[in-house]
Amino acid sequence: MRIEIDKDLCCGAGTCVLAAPAVFDQNDDDGTVILLHATPGAEQRAAVKAAVERCPTAAIRFV
């Protein structure tokens, strides 16, 4: 599993951080997503899937 972020789409809602805090963080300046792990382990799969589904702007995707 590999994750890609489109920072131009990110609105800083933070739903990804709530769903998968081990994988995502937020920029202190503007709230946009920071990807901590582009290739998280299988144990994070469900949390990352939830983050992708909850992102209001579809800024996160699996590749």
All heavy atoms as TSV, in Angstrom:
chain	resi	resn	atom	element	x	y	z
A	1	MET	N	N	0.846	-1.169	0.000
A	1	MET	CA	C	0.000	0.000	0.000
A	1	MET	C	C	0.895	1.237	0.000
A	1	MET	O	O	1.808	1.371	0.799
A	1	MET	CB	C	-0.880	-0.031	1.254
A	1	MET	CG	C	-1.538	1.268	1.567
A	1	MET	SD	S	-2.711	1.278	2.964
A	1	MET	CE	C	-1.750	0.668	4.305
A	2	ARG	N	N	0.623	2.130	-0.929
A	2	ARG	CA	C	1.330	3.408	-1.003
A	2	ARG	C	C	0.285	4.514	-1.022
A	2	ARG	O	O	-0.735	4.412	-1.688
A	2	ARG	CB	C	2.198	3.463	-2.254
A	2	ARG	CG	C	2.950	4.767	-2.395
A	2	ARG	CD	C	4.067	4.688	-3.422
A	2	ARG	NE	N	4.601	5.985	-3.720
A	2	ARG	CZ	C	5.358	6.711	-2.906
A	2	ARG	NH1	N	5.663	6.263	-1.721
A	2	ARG	NH2	N	5.810	7.895	-3.260
A	3	ILE	N	N	0.558	5.584	-0.306
A	3	ILE	CA	C	-0.374	6.702	-0.191
A	3	ILE	C	C	0.207	7.905	-0.911
A	3	ILE	O	O	1.398	8.181	-0.816
A	3	ILE	CB	C	-0.593	7.060	1.289
A	3	ILE	CG1	C	-1.103	5.845	2.048
A	3	ILE	CG2	C	-1.543	8.236	1.428
A	3	ILE	CD1	C	-1.035	6.023	3.541
A	4	GLU	N	N	-0.666	8.622	-1.612
A	4	GLU	CA	C	-0.287	9.891	-2.218
A	4	GLU	C	C	-1.224	10.970	-1.709
A	4	GLU	O	O	-2.404	10.722	-1.474
A	4	GLU	CB	C	-0.365	9.817	-3.745
A	4	GLU	CG	C	0.766	9.036	-4.361
A	4	GLU	CD	C	0.779	9.132	-5.874
A	4	GLU	OE1	O	-0.156	9.707	-6.472
A	4	GLU	OE2	O	1.727	8.596	-6.460
A	5	ILE	N	N	-0.680	12.163	-1.556
A	5	ILE	CA	C	-1.420	13.321	-1.070
A	5	ILE	C	C	-1.384	14.409	-2.132
A	5	ILE	O	O	-0.336	14.685	-2.709
A	5	ILE	CB	C	-0.754	13.885	0.207
A	5	ILE	CG1	C	-0.679	12.842	1.310
A	5	ILE	CG2	C	-1.457	15.151	0.673
A	5	ILE	CD1	C	-1.980	12.459	1.904
A	6	ASP	N	N	-2.526	15.045	-2.357
A	6	ASP	CA	C	-2.573	16.231	-3.206
A	6	ASP	C	C	-2.790	17.419	-2.267
A	6	ASP	O	O	-3.915	17.705	-1.859
A	6	ASP	CB	C	-3.696	16.127	-4.232
A	6	ASP	CG	C	-3.701	17.285	-5.205
A	6	ASP	OD1	O	-3.174	18.372	-4.863
A	6	ASP	OD2	O	-4.237	17.120	-6.310
A	7	LYS	N	N	-1.705	18.070	-1.898
A	7	LYS	CA	C	-1.783	19.172	-0.932
A	7	LYS	C	C	-2.598	20.350	-1.462
A	7	LYS	O	O	-3.128	21.134	-0.676
A	7	LYS	CB	C	-0.387	19.620	-0.515
A	7	LYS	CG	C	0.285	18.606	0.375
A	7	LYS	CD	C	1.536	19.167	0.999
A	7	LYS	CE	C	2.133	18.125	1.923
A	7	LYS	NZ	N	3.164	18.667	2.766
A	8	ASP	N	N	-2.700	20.476	-2.782
A	8	ASP	CA	C	-3.507	21.555	-3.350
A	8	ASP	C	C	-4.995	21.350	-3.067
A	8	ASP	O	O	-5.754	22.309	-3.007
A	8	ASP	CB	C	-3.282	21.672	-4.854
A	8	ASP	CG	C	-1.896	22.176	-5.187
A	8	ASP	OD1	O	-1.303	22.907	-4.365
A	8	ASP	OD2	O	-1.383	21.828	-6.269
A	9	LEU	N	N	-5.404	20.093	-2.896
A	9	LEU	CA	C	-6.803	19.795	-2.593
A	9	LEU	C	C	-7.107	19.841	-1.102
A	9	LEU	O	O	-8.253	20.019	-0.705
A	9	LEU	CB	C	-7.183	18.404	-3.118
A	9	LEU	CG	C	-7.253	18.224	-4.624
A	9	LEU	CD1	C	-7.568	16.770	-4.963
A	9	LEU	CD2	C	-8.290	19.149	-5.228
A	10	CYS	N	N	-6.108	19.690	-0.275
A	10	CYS	CA	C	-6.310	19.594	1.175
A	10	CYS	C	C	-6.886	20.897	1.724
A	10	CYS	O	O	-6.371	21.986	1.464
A	10	CYS	CB	C	-4.995	19.264	1.872
A	10	CYS	SG	S	-5.180	19.083	3.665
A	11	CYS	N	N	-7.947	20.762	2.531
A	11	CYS	CA	C	-8.568	21.940	3.143
A	11	CYS	C	C	-8.255	22.048	4.631
A	11	CYS	O	O	-8.725	22.963	5.297
A	11	CYS	CB	C	-10.076	21.913	2.920
A	11	CYS	SG	S	-10.931	20.610	3.813
A	12	GLY	N	N	-7.482	21.094	5.166
A	12	GLY	CA	C	-7.079	21.147	6.560
A	12	GLY	C	C	-8.145	20.714	7.542
A	12	GLY	O	O	-8.102	21.099	8.709
A	13	ALA	N	N	-9.091	19.884	7.114
A	13	ALA	CA	C	-10.171	19.443	8.004
A	13	ALA	C	C	-9.660	18.561	9.144
A	13	ALA	O	O	-10.238	18.536	10.222
A	13	ALA	CB	C	-11.235	18.693	7.210
A	14	GLY	N	N	-8.587	17.815	8.910
A	14	GLY	CA	C	-7.992	16.997	9.954
A	14	GLY	C	C	-8.614	15.634	10.144
A	14	GLY	O	O	-8.251	14.914	11.079
A	15	THR	N	N	-9.539	15.245	9.296
A	15	THR	CA	C	-10.170	13.931	9.452
A	15	THR	C	C	-9.175	12.791	9.260
A	15	THR	O	O	-9.315	11.744	9.889
A	15	THR	CB	C	-11.356	13.758	8.488
A	15	THR	OG1	O	-10.910	13.975	7.149
A	15	THR	CG2	C	-12.479	14.730	8.819
A	16	CYS	N	N	-8.179	13.008	8.448
A	16	CYS	CA	C	-7.166	11.975	8.237
A	16	CYS	C	C	-6.347	11.746	9.507
A	16	CYS	O	O	-6.046	10.599	9.864
A	16	CYS	CB	C	-6.252	12.326	7.076
A	16	CYS	SG	S	-5.428	13.931	7.231
A	17	VAL	N	N	-6.023	12.818	10.191
A	17	VAL	CA	C	-5.250	12.715	11.434
A	17	VAL	C	C	-6.069	12.003	12.508
A	17	VAL	O	O	-5.540	11.181	13.260
A	17	VAL	CB	C	-4.800	14.106	11.926
A	17	VAL	CG1	C	-4.031	14.005	13.220
A	17	VAL	CG2	C	-3.961	14.797	10.860
A	18	LEU	N	N	-7.344	12.289	12.576
A	18	LEU	CA	C	-8.208	11.621	13.547
A	18	LEU	C	C	-8.328	10.130	13.246
A	18	LEU	O	O	-8.360	9.310	14.154
A	18	LEU	CB	C	-9.596	12.267	13.559
A	18	LEU	CG	C	-9.653	13.692	14.091
A	18	LEU	CD1	C	-11.052	14.274	13.904
A	18	LEU	CD2	C	-9.255	13.733	15.557
A	19	ALA	N	N	-8.392	9.779	11.968
A	19	ALA	CA	C	-8.552	8.378	11.573
A	19	ALA	C	C	-7.254	7.590	11.670
A	19	ALA	O	O	-7.271	6.413	12.054
A	19	ALA	CB	C	-9.101	8.291	10.148
A	20	ALA	N	N	-6.133	8.201	11.324
A	20	ALA	CA	C	-4.848	7.486	11.273
A	20	ALA	C	C	-3.709	8.384	11.746
A	20	ALA	O	O	-2.870	8.826	10.960
A	20	ALA	CB	C	-4.587	6.993	9.849
A	21	PRO	N	N	-3.634	8.652	13.043
A	21	PRO	CA	C	-2.611	9.572	13.559
A	21	PRO	C	C	-1.179	9.058	13.421
A	21	PRO	O	O	-0.244	9.855	13.478
A	21	PRO	CB	C	-3.004	9.747	15.030
A	21	PRO	CG	C	-3.820	8.548	15.353
A	21	PRO	CD	C	-4.525	8.173	14.088
A	22	ALA	N	N	-1.000	7.777	13.213
A	22	ALA	CA	C	0.354	7.240	13.020
A	22	ALA	C	C	0.849	7.465	11.599
A	22	ALA	O	O	2.038	7.331	11.319
A	22	ALA	CB	C	0.375	5.746	13.352
A	23	VAL	N	N	-0.066	7.832	10.701
A	23	VAL	CA	C	0.270	7.988	9.282
A	23	VAL	C	C	0.213	9.446	8.839
A	23	VAL	O	O	0.991	9.871	7.991
A	23	VAL	CB	C	-0.671	7.124	8.409
A	23	VAL	CG1	C	-0.351	7.280	6.931
A	23	VAL	CG2	C	-0.591	5.654	8.826
A	24	PHE	N	N	-0.694	10.230	9.424
A	24	PHE	CA	C	-0.909	11.615	9.006
A	24	PHE	C	C	-0.721	12.578	10.168
A	24	PHE	O	O	-0.968	12.245	11.319
A	24	PHE	CB	C	-2.334	11.798	8.459
A	24	PHE	CG	C	-2.670	10.884	7.330
A	24	PHE	CD1	C	-3.447	9.763	7.538
A	24	PHE	CD2	C	-2.209	11.128	6.049
A	24	PHE	CE1	C	-3.768	8.909	6.492
A	24	PHE	CE2	C	-2.522	10.279	4.995
A	24	PHE	CZ	C	-3.302	9.165	5.220
A	25	ASP	N	N	-0.318	13.800	9.833
A	25	ASP	CA	C	-0.247	14.891	10.792
A	25	ASP	C	C	-0.716	16.141	10.056
A	25	ASP	O	O	-1.019	16.083	8.867
A	25	ASP	CB	C	1.180	15.062	11.313
A	25	ASP	CG	C	1.258	15.852	12.602
A	25	ASP	OD1	O	0.212	16.348	13.090
A	25	ASP	OD2	O	2.365	15.985	13.140
A	26	GLN	N	N	-0.776	17.268	10.767
A	26	GLN	CA	C	-1.178	18.522	10.148
A	26	GLN	C	C	-0.103	19.577	10.325
A	26	GLN	O	O	0.535	19.648	11.385
A	26	GLN	CB	C	-2.482	19.044	10.761
A	26	GLN	CG	C	-3.698	18.305	10.273
A	26	GLN	CD	C	-4.959	18.895	10.872
A	26	GLN	OE1	O	-5.265	18.617	12.012
A	26	GLN	NE2	N	-5.653	19.705	10.099
A	27	ASN	N	N	0.056	20.402	9.304
A	27	ASN	CA	C	0.975	21.519	9.325
A	27	ASN	C	C	0.474	22.549	10.336
A	27	ASN	O	O	-0.698	22.925	10.311
A	27	ASN	CB	C	1.046	22.126	7.917
A	27	ASN	CG	C	2.029	23.243	7.809
A	27	ASN	OD1	O	1.990	24.201	8.571
A	27	ASN	ND2	N	2.902	23.133	6.837
A	28	ASP	N	N	1.340	22.987	11.221
A	28	ASP	CA	C	0.955	23.961	12.238
A	28	ASP	C	C	0.563	25.316	11.654
A	28	ASP	O	O	-0.226	26.043	12.253
A	28	ASP	CB	C	2.087	24.163	13.245
A	28	ASP	CG	C	2.292	22.970	14.153
A	28	ASP	OD1	O	1.337	22.173	14.334
A	28	ASP	OD2	O	3.409	22.814	14.677
A	29	ASP	N	N	1.098	25.649	10.498
A	29	ASP	CA	C	0.828	26.963	9.906
A	29	ASP	C	C	-0.531	27.044	9.222
A	29	ASP	O	O	-1.268	28.004	9.416
A	29	ASP	CB	C	1.918	27.334	8.899
A	29	ASP	CG	C	3.260	27.549	9.573
A	29	ASP	OD1	O	3.282	27.978	10.742
A	29	ASP	OD2	O	4.287	27.275	8.924
A	30	ASP	N	N	-0.853	26.051	8.390
A	30	ASP	CA	C	-2.090	26.151	7.606
A	30	ASP	C	C	-3.031	24.961	7.774
A	30	ASP	O	O	-4.105	24.932	7.182
A	30	ASP	CB	C	-1.776	26.356	6.128
A	30	ASP	CG	C	-0.995	25.211	5.507
A	30	ASP	OD1	O	-0.777	24.182	6.175
A	30	ASP	OD2	O	-0.579	25.350	4.339
A	31	GLY	N	N	-2.657	23.976	8.576
A	31	GLY	CA	C	-3.527	22.839	8.832
A	31	GLY	C	C	-3.528	21.762	7.771
A	31	GLY	O	O	-4.203	20.754	7.916
A	32	THR	N	N	-2.778	21.966	6.690
A	32	THR	CA	C	-2.783	20.964	5.626
A	32	THR	C	C	-2.071	19.687	6.072
A	32	THR	O	O	-1.263	19.685	6.993
A	32	THR	CB	C	-2.125	21.494	4.336
A	32	THR	OG1	O	-0.806	21.937	4.639
A	32	THR	CG2	C	-2.946	22.624	3.725
A	33	VAL	N	N	-2.395	18.630	5.388
A	33	VAL	CA	C	-1.908	17.296	5.748
A	33	VAL	C	C	-0.398	17.159	5.561
A	33	VAL	O	O	0.180	17.718	4.632
A	33	VAL	CB	C	-2.652	16.218	4.939
A	33	VAL	CG1	C	-2.349	16.304	3.452
A	33	VAL	CG2	C	-2.321	14.825	5.445
A	34	ILE	N	N	0.193	16.415	6.478
A	34	ILE	CA	C	1.590	15.997	6.375
A	34	ILE	C	C	1.567	14.480	6.396
A	34	ILE	O	O	1.006	13.870	7.312
A	34	ILE	CB	C	2.428	16.521	7.552
A	34	ILE	CG1	C	2.470	18.039	7.556
A	34	ILE	CG2	C	3.838	15.927	7.516
A	34	ILE	CD1	C	3.077	18.633	8.815
A	35	LEU	N	N	2.147	13.871	5.394
A	35	LEU	CA	C	2.212	12.418	5.307
A	35	LEU	C	C	3.437	11.939	6.073
A	35	LEU	O	O	4.568	12.243	5.702
A	35	LEU	CB	C	2.274	11.984	3.840
A	35	LEU	CG	C	2.279	10.493	3.567
A	35	LEU	CD1	C	1.035	9.815	4.129
A	35	LEU	CD2	C	2.369	10.255	2.062
A	36	LEU	N	N	3.212	11.208	7.150
A	36	LEU	CA	C	4.309	10.707	7.971
A	36	LEU	C	C	4.906	9.426	7.414
A	36	LEU	O	O	6.101	9.185	7.556
A	36	LEU	CB	C	3.824	10.457	9.406
A	36	LEU	CG	C	3.266	11.667	10.147
A	36	LEU	CD1	C	2.710	11.237	11.493
A	36	LEU	CD2	C	4.338	12.733	10.305
A	37	HIS	N	N	4.053	8.591	6.796
A	37	HIS	CA	C	4.497	7.306	6.250
A	37	HIS	C	C	3.799	7.046	4.923
A	37	HIS	O	O	2.602	6.754	4.911
A	37	HIS	CB	C	4.198	6.166	7.220
A	37	HIS	CG	C	4.847	6.335	8.550
A	37	HIS	ND1	N	6.191	6.163	8.741
A	37	HIS	CD2	C	4.334	6.694	9.756
A	37	HIS	CE1	C	6.486	6.397	10.008
A	37	HIS	NE2	N	5.374	6.733	10.638
A	38	ALA	N	N	4.518	7.138	3.825
A	38	ALA	CA	C	3.928	6.920	2.499
A	38	ALA	C	C	3.590	5.461	2.248
A	38	ALA	O	O	2.719	5.152	1.441
A	38	ALA	CB	C	4.863	7.430	1.408
A	39	THR	N	N	4.284	4.566	2.950
A	39	THR	CA	C	4.028	3.133	2.772
A	39	THR	C	C	3.830	2.472	4.142
A	39	THR	O	O	4.682	1.715	4.605
A	39	THR	CB	C	5.175	2.440	2.013
A	39	THR	OG1	O	6.406	2.707	2.704
A	39	THR	CG2	C	5.278	2.926	0.582
A	40	PRO	N	N	2.702	2.758	4.795
A	40	PRO	CA	C	2.469	2.180	6.118
A	40	PRO	C	C	2.247	0.677	6.042
A	40	PRO	O	O	1.871	0.145	4.991
A	40	PRO	CB	C	1.212	2.900	6.602
A	40	PRO	CG	C	0.518	3.319	5.368
A	40	PRO	CD	C	1.595	3.593	4.362
A	41	GLY	N	N	2.452	0.015	7.164
A	41	GLY	CA	C	2.281	-1.423	7.229
A	41	GLY	C	C	0.822	-1.843	7.185
A	41	GLY	O	O	-0.097	-1.020	7.291
A	42	ALA	N	N	0.631	-3.129	7.052
A	42	ALA	CA	C	-0.712	-3.700	6.945
A	42	ALA	C	C	-1.569	-3.383	8.165
A	42	ALA	O	O	-2.792	-3.269	8.053
A	42	ALA	CB	C	-0.609	-5.209	6.732
A	43	GLU	N	N	-0.948	-3.211	9.312
A	43	GLU	CA	C	-1.700	-2.921	10.530
A	43	GLU	C	C	-2.383	-1.557	10.479
A	43	GLU	O	O	-3.314	-1.285	11.233
A	43	GLU	CB	C	-0.802	-3.021	11.770
A	43	GLU	CG	C	0.225	-1.921	11.902
A	43	GLU	CD	C	1.484	-2.088	11.053
A	43	GLU	OE1	O	1.628	-3.097	10.333
A	43	GLU	OE2	O	2.337	-1.186	11.111
A	44	GLN	N	N	-1.956	-0.689	9.572
A	44	GLN	CA	C	-2.552	0.638	9.402
A	44	GLN	C	C	-3.580	0.699	8.278
A	44	GLN	O	O	-4.202	1.741	8.055
A	44	GLN	CB	C	-1.450	1.672	9.144
A	44	GLN	CG	C	-0.540	1.905	10.315
A	44	GLN	CD	C	-1.273	2.532	11.488
A	44	GLN	OE1	O	-2.184	3.325	11.326
A	44	GLN	NE2	N	-0.862	2.148	12.675
A	45	ARG	N	N	-3.771	-0.401	7.569
A	45	ARG	CA	C	-4.631	-0.406	6.380
A	45	ARG	C	C	-6.051	0.097	6.669
A	45	ARG	O	O	-6.579	0.944	5.954
A	45	ARG	CB	C	-4.673	-1.786	5.739
A	45	ARG	CG	C	-5.430	-1.791	4.427
A	45	ARG	CD	C	-5.213	-3.107	3.671
A	45	ARG	NE	N	-5.748	-3.063	2.342
A	45	ARG	CZ	C	-5.218	-2.450	1.305
A	45	ARG	NH1	N	-4.094	-1.794	1.453
A	45	ARG	NH2	N	-5.778	-2.476	0.128
A	46	ALA	N	N	-6.685	-0.420	7.698
A	46	ALA	CA	C	-8.067	-0.018	7.999
A	46	ALA	C	C	-8.140	1.464	8.365
A	46	ALA	O	O	-9.066	2.173	7.935
A	46	ALA	CB	C	-8.630	-0.872	9.128
A	47	ALA	N	N	-7.179	1.941	9.132
A	47	ALA	CA	C	-7.174	3.349	9.527
A	47	ALA	C	C	-6.955	4.261	8.320
A	47	ALA	O	O	-7.617	5.296	8.187
A	47	ALA	CB	C	-6.089	3.594	10.582
A	48	VAL	N	N	-6.042	3.878	7.432
A	48	VAL	CA	C	-5.783	4.678	6.233
A	48	VAL	C	C	-7.000	4.668	5.316
A	48	VAL	O	O	-7.376	5.696	4.754
A	48	VAL	CB	C	-4.517	4.200	5.497
A	48	VAL	CG1	C	-4.375	4.882	4.154
A	48	VAL	CG2	C	-3.289	4.448	6.356
A	49	LYS	N	N	-7.634	3.518	5.188
A	49	LYS	CA	C	-8.851	3.431	4.366
A	49	LYS	C	C	-9.916	4.377	4.906
A	49	LYS	O	O	-10.574	5.088	4.145
A	49	LYS	CB	C	-9.372	2.000	4.334
A	49	LYS	CG	C	-10.573	1.833	3.456
A	49	LYS	CD	C	-11.049	0.400	3.405
A	49	LYS	CE	C	-12.263	0.338	2.489
A	49	LYS	NZ	N	-13.098	-0.786	2.741
A	50	ALA	N	N	-10.068	4.419	6.217
A	50	ALA	CA	C	-11.030	5.342	6.828
A	50	ALA	C	C	-10.656	6.792	6.539
A	50	ALA	O	O	-11.523	7.622	6.251
A	50	ALA	CB	C	-11.103	5.093	8.334
A	51	ALA	N	N	-9.379	7.101	6.599
A	51	ALA	CA	C	-8.920	8.461	6.310
A	51	ALA	C	C	-9.231	8.855	4.871
A	51	ALA	O	O	-9.696	9.968	4.613
A	51	ALA	CB	C	-7.425	8.584	6.579
A	52	VAL	N	N	-8.989	7.943	3.943
A	52	VAL	CA	C	-9.280	8.204	2.527
A	52	VAL	C	C	-10.770	8.450	2.338
A	52	VAL	O	O	-11.179	9.396	1.661
A	52	VAL	CB	C	-8.790	7.035	1.648
A	52	VAL	CG1	C	-9.293	7.173	0.227
A	52	VAL	CG2	C	-7.276	6.944	1.667
A	53	GLU	N	N	-11.594	7.616	2.935
A	53	GLU	CA	C	-13.049	7.733	2.781
A	53	GLU	C	C	-13.598	9.002	3.419
A	53	GLU	O	O	-14.569	9.570	2.929
A	53	GLU	CB	C	-13.728	6.515	3.389
A	53	GLU	CG	C	-13.470	5.247	2.605
A	53	GLU	CD	C	-13.963	3.994	3.318
A	53	GLU	OE1	O	-14.394	4.082	4.491
A	53	GLU	OE2	O	-13.896	2.919	2.700
A	54	ARG	N	N	-12.992	9.465	4.500
A	54	ARG	CA	C	-13.499	10.626	5.234
A	54	ARG	C	C	-12.968	11.961	4.726
A	54	ARG	O	O	-13.494	13.010	5.092
A	54	ARG	CB	C	-13.165	10.488	6.704
A	54	ARG	CG	C	-13.884	9.348	7.353
A	54	ARG	CD	C	-13.458	9.183	8.779
A	54	ARG	NE	N	-14.047	7.964	9.331
A	54	ARG	CZ	C	-13.659	7.417	10.465
A	54	ARG	NH1	N	-12.690	7.978	11.172
A	54	ARG	NH2	N	-14.252	6.322	10.887
A	55	CYS	N	N	-11.939	11.939	3.903
A	55	CYS	CA	C	-11.364	13.191	3.418
A	55	CYS	C	C	-12.400	13.956	2.590
A	55	CYS	O	O	-12.852	13.458	1.556
A	55	CYS	CB	C	-10.118	12.921	2.576
A	55	CYS	SG	S	-9.337	14.435	1.967
A	56	PRO	N	N	-12.772	15.158	3.019
A	56	PRO	CA	C	-13.841	15.889	2.321
A	56	PRO	C	C	-13.448	16.385	0.930
A	56	PRO	O	O	-14.339	16.715	0.134
A	56	PRO	CB	C	-14.142	17.064	3.250
A	56	PRO	CG	C	-12.903	17.266	4.045
A	56	PRO	CD	C	-12.281	15.893	4.182
A	57	THR	N	N	-12.172	16.432	0.610
A	57	THR	CA	C	-11.753	16.934	-0.701
A	57	THR	C	C	-11.069	15.873	-1.553
A	57	THR	O	O	-10.554	16.200	-2.623
A	57	THR	CB	C	-10.796	18.127	-0.536
A	57	THR	OG1	O	-9.639	17.695	0.200
A	57	THR	CG2	C	-11.481	19.280	0.187
A	58	ALA	N	N	-11.037	14.633	-1.083
A	58	ALA	CA	C	-10.391	13.534	-1.810
A	58	ALA	C	C	-8.920	13.829	-2.090
A	58	ALA	O	O	-8.400	13.538	-3.168
A	58	ALA	CB	C	-11.148	13.201	-3.100
A	59	ALA	N	N	-8.243	14.407	-1.106
A	59	ALA	CA	C	-6.833	14.761	-1.259
A	59	ALA	C	C	-5.896	13.570	-1.014
A	59	ALA	O	O	-4.710	13.672	-1.283
A	59	ALA	CB	C	-6.483	15.899	-0.302
A	60	ILE	N	N	-6.443	12.482	-0.488
A	60	ILE	CA	C	-5.631	11.299	-0.154
A	60	ILE	C	C	-6.081	10.144	-1.037
A	60	ILE	O	O	-7.283	9.927	-1.227
A	60	ILE	CB	C	-5.846	10.893	1.316
A	60	ILE	CG1	C	-5.606	12.069	2.236
A	60	ILE	CG2	C	-4.954	9.715	1.684
A	60	ILE	CD1	C	-6.106	11.844	3.649
A	61	ARG	N	N	-5.105	9.382	-1.538
A	61	ARG	CA	C	-5.475	8.202	-2.318
A	61	ARG	C	C	-4.418	7.117	-2.204
A	61	ARG	O	O	-3.259	7.373	-1.892
A	61	ARG	CB	C	-5.713	8.548	-3.777
A	61	ARG	CG	C	-4.511	9.004	-4.523
A	61	ARG	CD	C	-4.894	9.413	-5.945
A	61	ARG	NE	N	-3.701	9.799	-6.670
A	61	ARG	CZ	C	-3.260	9.154	-7.741
A	61	ARG	NH1	N	-3.899	8.128	-8.206
A	61	ARG	NH2	N	-2.170	9.559	-8.342
A	62	PHE	N	N	-4.884	5.882	-2.432
A	62	PHE	CA	C	-3.988	4.727	-2.519
A	62	PHE	C	C	-3.486	4.605	-3.938
A	62	PHE	O	O	-4.228	4.874	-4.878
A	62	PHE	CB	C	-4.747	3.418	-2.231
A	62	PHE	CG	C	-5.178	3.222	-0.826
A	62	PHE	CD1	C	-6.517	3.183	-0.513
A	62	PHE	CD2	C	-4.266	3.045	0.183
A	62	PHE	CE1	C	-6.946	2.972	0.777
A	62	PHE	CE2	C	-4.674	2.831	1.483
A	62	PHE	CZ	C	-6.023	2.800	1.776
A	63	VAL	N	N	-2.251	4.206	-4.106
A	63	VAL	CA	C	-1.734	3.906	-5.453
A	63	VAL	C	C	-1.060	2.558	-5.441
A	63	VAL	O	O	-0.726	2.037	-4.425
A	63	VAL	CB	C	-0.760	4.983	-5.968
A	63	VAL	CG1	C	-1.501	6.256	-6.257
A	63	VAL	CG2	C	0.372	5.220	-5.006
